[in-house]
Amino acid sequence: MKSTLLSSTKFLWVCSAAVEDDSYPAKALSTGLLRSLRSEDVMKRIVTLTIEDNVIASSGRSIVAQISEVFKKSFLQGSRELEYAVRQDTFWVPRLSYKEQLNVSIREAITPALRDETWASEPPVKLSVAALGALDSLCFTEDHEYETSLGPHQVEIEAKAWGLNFRDVFLALGRLKEADGFGFECAGYVRRVGSHCTGFAPGDRVCKVARNTMRQYPRSDEQEVHQIPHNMSFEEAAGMMGPAITAVYILIEVARLRRGERVLIHSAAGGTGQLAVMLAQSLGAEVYCTVGTEKKKAHLMQHFGIPEERILYSRDSLFAKGIRRFTDGHVIDVLLNSLAGDSLTEGWKCMAPYGRFVEIGKVDIMSNTSLPMEGFQRNVTFTAVDFYHTTLYRKAITKDMLAKVMLLARTGAFTAPNPLHIYPTSKVEAAFRYLQSSQHIGRIVVAPQERDIVSKSLCKKPTWGFVENASYIVVGGFGGLGRAVLPWTVNKGARHLVILSRMGPVSAAAQRVVAELQALGVQVYAPKCDASSRSNLAAVLDTVRMTMPPIKGCINAAMLLQVCEPMHTLNMDFFLLFSSLSGVYGTPDQANYAAGCTSQDALARQRVDQGLKAVSIDIGWMRTIGIVAESELYQRVHTVGEKNDIAVKALVGKIARALAIPAADIDTARPLFEYGVDSLVALELRNWMVSRAP
């Protein structure tokens, strides 16, 4: 048969395969085999005729007539059809049917769409920006971290207030490379705690400083969380914590500000500036400030009692002259800087011997600008502080700073910045724009309320789910595709899983999957089982019947061409087969794989014909999961940067041989017809490329 197929240019394959026959899926192997052979040699004309009527009941004359009709159409009358089936004495040809409603459902499930919903509606969300640089594209998207298990030392909070920082604005405008998400501090109620967390309990009123807090249920290490007094509101806690920690860390830990020293605080009317002013005054320092407007100057004079001559304008670098004038040239011991360019340089020149210059701005750091070195002759230190990074890499410092801030708050040394501009989540864009304008005094806080109507970019969620008191079988669950399917089943409600594989959970990846599922409270039975073996599968099913809830569904996620009969006869809610497009169009050099795919498709059709549930999904090439993505060859091919050059070089060599000209004479920028490539040569090139395509 192999020799006949390879040597023939015209071939008619006739097969009797009634859908009710047990052998129907096995006979469908030939469909995938022949589709693959056609793709390997486009010059061959291979036609198939499948007689699905009962051959015994049919007359020999009618069968001969059907074969004769297909032969004439295919080889004498020039028909382009390649596959025929006979059902109830009627010829049928296959067609791919476009299911628009199914496509719409899939798009809705995987493509987020904007819609207005209440803040409290499911699913949990986080703040995102759809288009970097456009504040009007701020919206809330699904928080997939919420679906993951809580770490042993983590605390999850139901956020009631978030503080807004310039870092958040920079992030939305695409000015920062960090991709950790919005938010640095928040306050709310403890919702859940990790298994090893002993310092907090659900219902505790807490605040936290950590990355990525602008979400409905932020979580972080317990060292980044601290309880707040009952007389402190969530808005006050969220508005105070970030600036207070920054002020304490800079003035006490880094600059070690002493009584009687002169401290210059830039942008003193903002949140961090006000908390730094409070702390410096409580330490007995001589406070100098800069502001941007007359209104901000009046605010500092009224609320902090700072003399007018000690409040300068930061609109240009002339503030430095005022500092020298009012200090009789004694200049500054500690400078808390957030200015950039010439203003930073002029502030640096104002430093007294042994002064401490602390940079909290980002502009000059991101621009990698230079700093005059002469100041170091006076033993002046220059320190850059970004407490955001401290929370990432020095959690013990974060914990210590939180405790110190709360102690200062209880003693009255700290209060929340004044005023607090509180925005609902429905006005989050307005909050960002107000901060961007740099016109605010005090602190901007976003406070979620359950009835807030917010813009959410969400995928449409199916309403169905798996039954909790049922068992579900996943064949090949430890393969690449299976490992992606298993958590999906759990997220959809499955609590009893039977995972079949030839080796069982022996690999590290398989053992990790089992442990993660069990940590979520899932009963996992993962025997070593060859699902194509009748005896193996029957024994496993017997065990499942005795020890687990009834089997209600099966997913075949393995590259298994045959799942044995005991599975087929089960009446389940669903029977899902992962097949491949290779069976639809035939993949060169993969005839066995294509044959297995068409066999699985036929099995699904047979079950449906018998009144049982079955769906076969012909998936395409998966680049991130599955056997192809994990193959060494695929990884090697897709890490070769010169693959395009290699392909072009091979094509040039083929053209040169076909036209009998030197390869060096072929310019790849010129069209082929300029080299005299006619239709015959073009056909040869096409066949050559098809035969070598992966």
Secondary structure, DSSP 8 states (H G I E B T S, - for coil): -HHHHHH-SEEEEEEE--TTSTTHHHHTHHHHHHHHHHHH-TT-EEEEEEE-S-TTTS-HHHHHHHHHHHHIIIIIS-----EEEEETTEEE-------HHHHHHHHHHHS-EEEEEETTSSS-EEEEESSTT-GGGEEEEE-GGGGS---TTEEEEEEEEEE--HHHHHHHTT-----S-S-SEEEEEEEEE-TT--S--TT-EEEEE-SS--BSS-EEEGGGEEE--TTS-HHHHHHHHHHHHHHHIIIIIIS---TT-EEEETTTTBHHHHHHHHHHHHTT-EEEEEESSHHHHHHHHHHH---GGGEEE-SSTTHHHHHHHHTTT--EEEEEE---THHHHHHHHTEEEEEEEEE--SHHHHHT----SGGGGGT-EEEE--HHHHHHH-HHHHHHHHHHHHHHHHHTS----SSEEEE-GGGHHHHHHHHHTT---BEEEE---TT-EEEEEE----S----TTSEEEEETTTSHHHHHHHHHHHHTT--EEEEEBSS-S-SHHHHHHHHHHHHTT-EEE--B--TT-HHHHHHHHHHHHHHS--EEEEEE-S--S---HHHHT---SEEEEEEETHHHH--TT-HHHHHHHHHHHHHHHHHHHTT---EEEEE---SSSHHHHT-HHHHHHTT-TTHHHHHHHHHHHHHHHHHTS-GGG--TTS-GGGGT--HHHHHHHHHHHHHH--
